[in-house]
Amino acid sequence: KRGVDMARSYGGRGREERPRVRVDDDGETRTLVVDETFASFYRPGEIATHCVWDAIAAPILWLPPKRRRRILCLGLGGGSVARIARTLAPDAEIKGIELDSDVIRLARAHLDLDPLGLDIEIADAKVWIEAQSPSKGRYDVILEDVFIGKGDDVRKPDWIPEPIHELAFRLLAPGGVFVSNTLDEHNRVARTMREHFDRIVSIETEDYDNQVLVAANGDLTGAGLRRCVAESPVLSASLPILSFRLR
């Protein structure tokens, strides 16, 4: 599959025009679709998605609970990653930046977004990052999941990684973790990360093209992160579909 969010394509428009942003509900699962891409997934009563969003949230586990104080989600979508983050860091301040107000409206109506207790801003991630200063506070974890495009043509905007990742790195607290969900641009994103961090781990999800890149200083390893996931009551069931390697 091409990916999630990132892009499981729903094909052509079919026999009738579909809304650009919609929620498909089969009675058991609810899928947020944006421009015919699989943007968020929710199964009421469950936290883990058993999909790429688990890989994006997993690096939170690398930090001890007392270091999971402030989390930034760039590209909040319908809150699939934020739901996991809230469970892994129940007392954290979680900030979500999302460009599309329709996404937030439908997530609130159908994906139980509001009970997560997030601080949500409707904003362009580029504009928002450019306006931030480390003096306003830093984040222990930054989870970047920003894509543009439609269907199988989903991709990072041309301002990722430069200059926005470079600016975002300044907002990361010492010892923090930076995560970027990537597709074809993974090598380019990894090169920029390598200029600023000691270690980069790649997490891949079975049957998807995504590479979730995790950057940190210190002793981060693929084996160590895998062990954290294995010990997690929230994400351990997803371990068979995840692979970890030091880049």
Secondary structure, DSSP 8 states (H G I E B T S, - for coil): ---TTT-----S-TTS---SEEEEE-SS-EEEEETTEEEEEE-TT----SSHHHHHHGGGGGS-GGG-SEEEEES-TTSHHHHHHHHHSTT-EEEEEES-HHHHHHHHHHS--GGG--EEEES-HHHHHHT--GGG--EEEEEE---BSSGGG-B--TTTTTTHHHHHHTTEEEEEEEEEEESTTHHHHHHHHHTT-SEEEEEEETT---EEEEEESSS--HHHHHHHHHT-TTTGGGGGGEEEEE-
